[in-house]
Structures are given as structure tokens and as C-alpha cells.
């Protein structure tokens, strides 16, 4: 149980740690580099085809060679636009920043050429930080170019943490206000199609970024800027095309890393071509929302955590690998549906939770094994079976070997106990909590040809116990009948033998009830002896008492002389001896059956019964009652006989004409209320030789008695047993001023005790 509780705590700690780690890593996108690598590989599985409607006009090395060092004069671009206008393209995007004025004449020529070219779109850019505390400043083309262009759009590139361009912002600024600037490719799309793109329409805000799939590098149609400017390209070649003009020559600073898997770069204008195609196809790969990302990342971790309670370690490791593969497959499948699930946090959660849980479970199990093996070593029972000592090994192997040793020891002990129980000299059997016999020894199975194992308890009793005693045995097992002194039940078996049956609980090491053991002691000889004792008691109580009572009856009323006095004394002594002997024997054989009585009245009655004996010798018996009507729960007959014995002894040992004092009062002993009865005489006291064994059987010293009738040493033994039977105490001692004193303490009756409280 302690191991299970420890593992629950460890499991909760691992679950909390793993969940918090996954949530934190997912929230802060801490594994973005790994996720990007996975995305790059998955996005390359099925790359889109380049759109045939797009043509890239490259400002390449050939163009630089033809027209000289960059930047070129504005007149050069004006001539280019004049030549391009001949081919009547559908739309043109000029990916060159024109925010600074040049020569006035050149700017005027270029603005005129732009105005003559339909659907010409120019880029704007942003300066960070902005002036006067603004987040950024917008730098548009100079006024003549802005007026000549059909529209403007931003061309910002969005870089991931590793510097690769995988994502795009279709607008910059605040989409809900007029400070919104759509991307240049979105502006061109709206001009060509006459409406905003579906992707742009779905945007919640301009901060939302989208992953775009890339076509292979160089997949789009392209021509040299110089070739088109010199008229070397037929006009039909650019007719109805979407023309994107930008730098591709090395050294012009317009090359950026892209997720093509080869580590190369791509010109900004080609990135724009891929972005336009993605807008037109509406196949952006959308990252799933953060909450869904976190839930999907937690799902495999919790599957594994819950599996820890059900699966074996071998199954768990197989499931762990399966979950890793499933996470990667889920990301790949979702990419095909234009959704991106970043697998990094989910993979790390699975990769961490398994070894962490394995470590904590191993540590908890190791600690538990240490404690249990230490406890086992202290509490194990030595049995006559030798075991070889273990050699030095590592900790876990050592614990495993010790556990193997302990299990072997338990097996040997189980066999040892089983053999011992099977060969007990008396029948016994064990039942579980459902009343099924789980173990039976050889003697309990004697005479049962089909065996007693797996029998129901009632069937076992039907076969073993005689019909006359069967119900009494069942009542005992049902707790309906419980003897006062001995927790057992006697019965006669089917073959005529007499057994005493005792039931004891079988509990686990933690104290949990597991069943019962039933032990049957063969008391046939003891029962026969008890029968003989009862016959002897009947002899004493009838055959010995009756003649003495007859003698006393004959002497009653006759004239008293020395002879008759002696005869009467011996008859009374024999009658008292028989009464004491019978009383002692029956105390041990009968159950306590008490009633509430007024103790002072019982003492007065006992004193009055001895008045003739005291009167003959002139002895006065004085009763001092200070008990205030105290009740006690007693057996009146045996207690009455006890007081008679004590008062009789006080009279016997007192001098002629003496005083016997009987004091009754209520007192406390250890916080419990008792009634005290003190009986004292004025004799010579108790001799030192007998004071130590005063209440033992046959302990008597009549040398100090003032009577010719001697005692047999059974009276005080009888009194002590009666007082103990009532839960009281008795003490005998010599008084300082002479004489003996016997003090009896009896507990108050429960009802009176409650009223007193």
C-alpha cells in the first residue's frame, strides 16, 4: 500500500512537470528551430507547380553588364516601362524602392512612363523606429511615382528565428483601422481578380502570419531586364502576364534563405512570385491556434501517463515509439490539408516523460524494496533451511537478488508452516471472508473421502459437527454467543468425540482482516473428567451436606452439654467445608450472573446470621454504614457467603467479650468509585508466616483462634476468588493496635456510577 501511495505521488509530480513543460515550451515556441526543420522536410514532399501566369523580369548579372553599375538612372527604367507597355501585361509589380528623389528630368520621364503602363504597382517600406515615438514610419515612393502607380503595397519579409523566410504577412499595420497596408502581391491579386483574396478575407488581424509552400527554385518563367529593355523579347511573350520585376544578381542584397532543404537562397522577387501563387491557389499552410496546439501536444503525453498504470514496461516503450511516429505522421498529414502542427513539444514531452517516470518509478521501487527487505530481515522467522550468501553486485541487481532470496525464504516458510499445520495433533481449518475453506489439515479431513478443501463453511460444519450442537456452533461463529471467560464453544462431533472450537482472525501485515482460523481441541478426556467432577460436587453437595444438616436438625432444641456442643461444632465445620469446596468448584465452572443490590443490607444480613455464634462468646459486632445507600452489581449468594466467612473468622479470632467492627463507605481508587467494606477484630492478628499466602488454598493457622473448631484453609481462598470474580480487590493486614483487618473493594453499580457523575 505504501508503494502504491508513493507511486501515485510520483506519477502526479511527473504528470504536472511534463504538462507544465509542454505548455511552457509550446507557449513560448521554444522548439521553433526543430519544428522548422521538420516543416522544411515535410513541405518538400509535395511542392506546388509554378504558376504559368507569372513571369519574373530579372535584374541579373547580364543586365548589370549591359547597363552598368546599380543604381541605374531613372531614364533607364522609363525606357524599360515604355518597352514593357508594348506587350500589354495584365499587371506589373516593380520590386524596387523609389522613396528617394533623383534627377528631376529623370523622375518626370519615369513618372510619365509609369502612367502609360496599366496596373503598375510599387512597393513601400517602413523605418523602425518611427519618428516622434511612433512604432514605425511609412516611406512611400516619391509623390510623382505614387500618383502614377495604380497601387502601393508593402514587401516586408518575415524571418523565422533561424533567418529563413517561411511565412508572410498579407497586411502590415492594423487591419481594423485605416493604417493597414496590404502586401504588394495582395494588391496585385485584388487588381487582377477584382476582389480581395480568400486568405486576406479570413485574417483576424495583420499580426497573423501564414506559411507559404515554395515551388522549386527557378521554376517560374523569367527573362532578363536587359533583354526586354532592348526589345529582344517579342511583345506577345509578356502579354496578359503578371510581371514581377526585381533584382536577382549576386551582390545586390536581395537574396534570402528559404525552406528548400538545400541551404541555398532565393531572390526576393522569386519569393514574391511564390507568394502570389499561394494567394491565387489559396493554399497557405495555417498554423493551428495556440490552444489547439497545446492540447494536441499534451494528448500523447497523457496517453503515455495513463498507460503507465496499465501497461507493462515492454508495452510502454512500444507505445512510446508508436506515439513518436504518430506525432510526425500527424504533422505530415495535416500539412497536406494546409494545417501546421508543430510536433516539437509533443515529441519532447513523450521523450522526457518516459525516462523521468522510469527513473522515479525505479527510485520509488528501490526505496520501497530497501524498506521492505530491511523490515523482512528484522521480522523473518528462522526456519531450518540454509541459504547461500549473496555476492557483491550493483545496487539494483543486489536488491533484485535480495528480493529473490526473500521470496525463496517466504516459499520455504510457507511450506514449513503448511507442513506444520497439516501435522498438528488437533484438527484445524482456515476460511476466507466469504466462508470458503481455503486450508484444512490432515486430522480435519479425516473421514471425508472427497476432501474438505474449497468447501463452504456450513458444509464443513454439517459434515463434522453433530446435529444437536450444530446451531450452537453457528451462533458462536455468527458472534451471537460469546462465553464470558473462555472464547470458545464446545460441541460433539459426528463420531462422538468432544471438541472445543476457537476462532481467531487472520490479518495481513497492515492489519486488514483476510479470514479466520478455526482450531479444534479434542477435549473428550477433559470433558469426561469434568463430568466426574460434577458427580463429585453432587456427592459433596448432597451426600455430605445432607447428613450434617440432619445432625444439626437433631441437636436443635436439645439441652446443650459439652458432648452435644462438640458434635454440633464438628457438624457445622464439615458443612462449611463442603459449602466452601462446592463454591470454589462452581466459581470456575459457571458464568457470572449479577444483579444490583444494596451492599449494606447484604453485609447486615451476613452479620445477623452469625449473631448466635457471637452471642455465645459475648462478642459484639458493630456495623458502621457510611455508604449512603451504595448499590453494587454482584451475585448475592456467593458474596453473602464471602462476608459470612470473613465475619465468622473475625469472631473466631476475637477474644471473649471483644468487638468486631464492620465499616462500609464509598471511596475512589485510580479515579474509579468503589464501595469499601473493612472487617476488623481485636484478636492477636495474622501470623507473619502465613501473611504472604493468606488467600491461597489450604493456607490456615488456627494457633490464635479462640474456638475449638479449626479451619481447613478454603474460606479465604473462596472469598478471594469471589471478590476477583466481581472485579474487586481484597487485602488482609494486621492493625497497629492489634487484631486483623480485611478490606474489600467492590465497584459501584454502573447506573449509580452514572448518576454520581
GIPE-V61228 format. One record per pair of residues at least 12 apart in sequence whose ideal C-beta (glycine too) atoms are under 8 Angstrom apart, sorted by the first residue. I is the first residue (numbers start at 1). GAP is how many residues later the second one is. Records with the same first field share a line. If there is no record, write none. Layout:
BEGIN
I = GAP  GAP
END
This chain:
BEGIN
1 = 509
2 = 366  369
3 = 361  362  365
6 = 358  361  362
7 = 354  357
10 = 347  350  351  353  354
11 = 294  297  298  346
13 = 347
14 = 291  339  342  343  346
15 = 287  290
17 = 339
18 = 283  287  331  334  335  338
19 = 279  282  283
21 = 327  328  331
22 = 272  275  276  279  323  324  326  327
23 = 271  275
25 = 319  320  323
26 = 264  267  268  271  316  319
27 = 263  267
29 = 313
30 = 315
31 = 311  313  314  317
32 = 128  129  130  310  312
33 = 128  129
34 = 310
35 = 307  308  309
36 = 124  125  126  128  130  223
38 = 290  293  304  305  306
39 = 127  172  220  296  301  303
40 = 124  126  219  220  221
41 = 220
42 = 289  290  293
43 = 168  170  171  216  242  292
44 = 215  216  217
45 = 287  290
46 = 290
47 = 166  167  168  169
48 = 165  166  167  229  230  233  235
49 = 166  170
50 = 165  166  169  170  171  223  227
51 = 169  222  225  226  229  230
52 = 169
53 = 37  187  188  189  227
54 = 166  167  187  188  190  219  222  223
55 = 34  165  166  167  168  182  183  186  187  188  189
56 = 164  165  166  167  188  189  190  192  213  214  217
57 = 27  165  166  167  168  171  186  187  188  189
58 = 164  165  166  167  188  189  190  191  209  211
59 = 37  166  186  187  188  189  190  193
60 = 164  165  188  189
61 = 188  189
62 = 162  164  165
63 = 161  162  163  166  186
64 = 185
65 = 161
66 = 160  164
67 = 159  162
70 = 177  179  182
73 = 29  30  33
74 = 28  29  32  33  35  36
75 = 30  31  34  35
76 = 153
77 = 19  33  36
78 = 28  31  32  34  35
79 = 34  150
80 = 33  145  148  149
81 = 29  32  33  35  36  39
82 = 31  34
83 = 145  146  148
84 = 33  144  154  159
85 = 28  31  32  33
86 = 149
87 = 146  147  148  149  150  151  152  154
88 = 30  147  150  151  152
89 = 30  149  150  151  152  153  154
90 = 29  102  150  151  152
91 = 28  29  30  97  100  101  151  152
92 = 25  27  28  29  150  151  152  153
93 = 28  30  91  92  95  149  150  151  152  179
94 = 26  27  28  29  151
95 = 28  60  89  149  150  151  152  173  174  177
96 = 27  149  150  151
97 = 26  28  42  44
98 = 24  43  44  47
99 = 25  26  40  41  42  43
100 = 42
101 = 41
107 = 35  37  38
108 = 36
110 = 34  35
111 = 33  34  36  37
112 = 36
114 = 31  34  35
115 = 33
118 = 32
119 = 31  69  72  73
120 = 28  29  30
121 = 28  29  30  31  32  63  66  67  70
122 = 19  23  24  27  29  30
123 = 18  29  30  31  32  61
124 = 14  15  16  17  28  29  30  31  57
125 = 14  29  30  31
126 = 12  13  28  30  46
127 = 12
138 = 43
140 = 12
150 = 41
151 = 36  37  40
152 = 29  32  35
153 = 28  29  30  31  32  33  34  35
154 = 15  17  18  27  28  29  30
155 = 28  29  113  117
156 = 13  16  27
157 = 99  111  114
158 = 51
159 = 97
162 = 95
163 = 94
164 = 93  94  95
165 = 91  92  93  101  106
166 = 45  46  92  93
167 = 42  43  44  45
168 = 15  41  42  44  107  110
169 = 14  37  38  39  40
170 = 12  13  16  27  29  30  33  36  40  109
171 = 12  15  29  32  35
172 = 34
173 = 33
174 = 31  32
175 = 28  29  30  31
176 = 29
180 = 26
182 = 18
183 = 92
184 = 88
185 = 87  90  91  94
186 = 14  93
188 = 54  88
189 = 87  90  91
192 = 50
197 = 82  83  85
198 = 84
199 = 79  80  83  85
200 = 79
209 = 78
210 = 74  75  76
211 = 73  74  75  76  129
212 = 62  63  66  72  73
213 = 61  65  70  72
214 = 44  45  46  52  60
215 = 59  62
216 = 44
217 = 41  43  47  49  53
218 = 52
220 = 50  53
222 = 26
223 = 14
225 = 20
242 = 34
244 = 25  28  29  32
245 = 24
246 = 21  22  23  24  26
247 = 20  21  22
248 = 19  21  22
254 = 13  14  15
255 = 12  13
256 = 12  15
258 = 13
283 = 55
284 = 54
285 = 50  53  54  55
286 = 52  53  54
287 = 52  53  55
288 = 46  51  52  53
293 = 48  49  52
294 = 51
296 = 34  45  50
297 = 48  49  52
298 = 48  51
299 = 47
300 = 23  26  27  46  49  50
301 = 45  48  49  52
303 = 16  20
304 = 12  15  16  19  46  49  50
305 = 48  52
307 = 12
308 = 49  53
313 = 45
316 = 38
317 = 37
320 = 30  34
323 = 27
324 = 23  26  27
327 = 16  19  20  23
328 = 15  19
330 = 13
331 = 12
362 = 34
366 = 29  30  33
369 = 30  33  34
370 = 29
373 = 26  29  30  33
376 = 30  33
380 = 26  29  33
381 = 32
383 = 26  29  30  33
385 = 27  31
387 = 18  21  22
390 = 12  15
418 = 21
421 = 18  20
422 = 19  20
423 = 18  19
424 = 17  19
425 = 18
426 = 17  93  94  95  96
427 = 14  16  17  19  37  72  93  95
428 = 12  13  15  16  89  90  91  92
429 = 12  15  23  31  88  89
430 = 76  85  86  87  88
431 = 26  84  85  87
432 = 82  83
433 = 80  81  82
435 = 21  22  23
436 = 18  19  20  21
437 = 15  16  17  18  19  20  23
438 = 15  16  77
439 = 14
440 = 12  13  20
444 = 20  76
447 = 48
448 = 15
457 = 20
458 = 16
461 = 12  13
463 = 31
464 = 29  30
465 = 26  27  28  29
466 = 25  26  27  28
468 = 24
469 = 21  22  23
470 = 21
472 = 17  19
473 = 16  18  28
476 = 12  13  25  27
477 = 26
483 = 108
484 = 107  108
485 = 106
487 = 15
488 = 12  13  14
489 = 12
490 = 33  37
497 = 25  27
498 = 24  25  26  29
499 = 21  22  23  24
500 = 20  21  23
501 = 17  18  19  20
502 = 16  17  19
503 = 13  14  15  16
504 = 12  13  15
505 = 12
530 = 59
533 = 52
534 = 55
537 = 45  48  49
540 = 38  41  42
541 = 37  41
544 = 30  34
545 = 30  33  34
548 = 23  24  26  27  30
549 = 26
551 = 16  17  20
552 = 16  19  20  23
555 = 12  13  16
566 = 142
569 = 138  139  140
570 = 139
572 = 137
573 = 136  137  139
576 = 139
577 = 135  137
579 = 62
580 = 65  132  134  135  138
581 = 133
583 = 55  58  135  139
584 = 113  130  133  134  137
587 = 51  131  134  135  138
592 = 43  133
593 = 42
594 = 39  40  41  132
595 = 38  39  40  41
596 = 35  36  37  153  155  156
597 = 34  35  37  39
598 = 31  32  33
599 = 28  31  32  33  35  65  76  78  147
600 = 23  25  27  29  30  64
602 = 32  34  37  38  41
603 = 20  40  59  61  74
604 = 19
605 = 35
606 = 34  37  38  41
607 = 14  16  36  40  55
609 = 35
610 = 34  37  38  41
613 = 35  38
614 = 37  46
617 = 34  37  39  40  89
618 = 38  39
619 = 32  35  37  38  39  40  41
620 = 38  39  40
621 = 26  29  30  38  39  41
622 = 37  38  39  40
623 = 39  41
624 = 37  38  39  40
625 = 39
626 = 37  38  39  40
627 = 37  38  39  48
628 = 38
630 = 34  36  45  118  122
631 = 117  118  120  121
632 = 43  94  114  115  116  117
633 = 93  114  116  117
634 = 92  112
635 = 87  90  91
638 = 84  87
639 = 83  87
641 = 77  81
642 = 76  77  80  81  102
643 = 34  36
645 = 70  71  73  74
646 = 33  73  96  98
647 = 13  15  32
648 = 67
649 = 62  66  67  93
650 = 29  30  31  33  90  92
651 = 30
652 = 53  54  55  57  59
653 = 28  30  31  51  52  53  87
654 = 27  28  29  52  85
655 = 27  28  51
656 = 50
658 = 23  24  25
659 = 23
660 = 19  20  21  22
661 = 17  18  19  20
662 = 15  16  17
663 = 13  14  15  17
664 = 12  13
666 = 82
667 = 78
669 = 60  76
672 = 75
673 = 74  75  80  83
674 = 54  71  72  73  74
675 = 70  71  72  73
676 = 67  68  69
677 = 66  67  69
678 = 63  64  65  66
679 = 62  63  64  65
680 = 55  59  60  61  62
681 = 58  59  60
682 = 56  57
683 = 21  23  55  56  57
684 = 20  54  55
685 = 19  49  50  53  54  55
686 = 15  46  47  48  54
687 = 14  16  17
689 = 12
691 = 41  42  43
694 = 22  38
695 = 21  22  24  25  35  37
696 = 17  21
697 = 16  17  20
698 = 14  15  16  19
699 = 14  17  18
700 = 12  13
716 = 16
723 = 21  23
726 = 20  21
727 = 19  20
728 = 16  17  18  19
729 = 15  16
730 = 12  13  14  15
731 = 12
END
